[in-house]
Amino acid sequence: MTQFSAEEKRGIYRAIYERRDVRSNFLPTPVPDDVLARILDAAHHAPSVGFMQPWDFLVIRDESVRTKVRENFERTNRQAAAIYEGEQRNLYDNLKLGAIMEAPVNLCVTCDHQRTKGAGLGRQTNPSTDLYSTVCAVQNLWLAARAESLGAGWVSILDTESLKATLEIPEHVTLVAYLCIGYVSEFGSQPDLEKRGWEHREELANLIHYDRWNLRQSSASTIPAPLPSDPG
């Protein structure tokens, strides 16, 4: 079995730790077709229950289509903002939550519930595994994008039924993710929502259970060890 070298391991972990949900700093530089093809192929190599491969990818560059999506976002964002008050509302209003027009490529990732590949293996007891599999594809794409120095931002504040109509997505297909993709001037040293004070990263020790719920070990056991250096 071929093992990963220490350098290769560091590259994988770097992509994980430096991946960001990018909403700003997009550059107008076009994303080359071969680079886009590589990150889509990475997404297509995600794990899927029963090898069902339930995903489809809609690459959106047309300005008129993106304008309709931005209008959808602006309407939905106004509704979403209404639940916050006071300081939290002020912070929300100043968050950058979409880059639909700024990013040179928009990408919609969907899940086809009627996909027959895999013959239903693994879906008999949990039909939602097709959605979980599609999210794995999104994560693969996100990490590959970071390795290619591309920023990716997940725009979740959208009226999905209206968006499906705009993109002519069939009724039986679920819209899973709408992503803005492009080169950026910088990647933040920490997630933007953490930097802006919206939320913090939970301590890993609070989220790990052993054998049964709420059976825990000392926090020292959850501190990751550093990766080994290359020999010589």
RAFENRA-V654840 format. One record per backbone hydrogen bond with DSSP energy under -0.5 kcal/mol. NH is the residue of the N-H (numbers start at 1). CO is the residue of the C=O. If there is no record, write none. Layout:
BEGIN
{{NH;CO} {NH;CO}}
END
This chain:
BEGIN
{{9;5} {10;6} {11;7} {12;8} {13;9} {14;10} {15;11} {16;12} {17;13} {18;14} {19;15} {22;20} {22;152} {27;183} {32;30} {36;32} {37;33} {38;34} {39;35} {40;36} {41;37} {42;38} {43;39} {44;40} {45;41} {45;42} {46;43} {51;48} {52;49} {56;110} {58;108} {59;57} {60;58} {60;106} {61;59} {66;62} {67;63} {68;64} {69;65} {70;66} {71;67} {72;68} {73;69} {74;70} {75;71} {76;72} {77;73} {78;74} {79;75} {80;76} {81;77} {82;78} {82;79} {83;80} {84;81} {88;85} {89;85} {90;86} {91;87} {92;88} {93;89} {94;90} {94;91} {95;92} {97;95} {103;99} {105;181} {106;60} {107;179} {108;58} {109;107} {109;177} {110;56} {111;174} {112;54} {113;111} {113;172} {115;112} {119;116} {121;118} {123;120} {124;120} {129;126} {130;127} {131;128} {132;128} {133;129} {134;130} {135;131} {136;132} {137;133} {138;134} {139;135} {140;136} {141;137} {142;138} {143;139} {144;140} {145;141} {146;142} {147;143} {148;144} {149;146} {150;145} {151;182} {152;20} {153;180} {155;153} {155;178} {156;154} {158;156} {160;158} {163;159} {164;160} {165;161} {166;162} {167;163} {168;164} {168;165} {169;164} {173;170} {174;111} {176;109} {176;174} {177;109} {179;107} {179;177} {180;153} {181;105} {182;151} {183;29} {184;149} {185;25} {195;191} {196;192} {197;194} {198;193} {199;193} {206;203} {207;204} {208;205} {210;212} {210;215} {211;209} {212;210} {215;212} {216;214} {221;218} {222;219} {223;220} {224;222}}
END
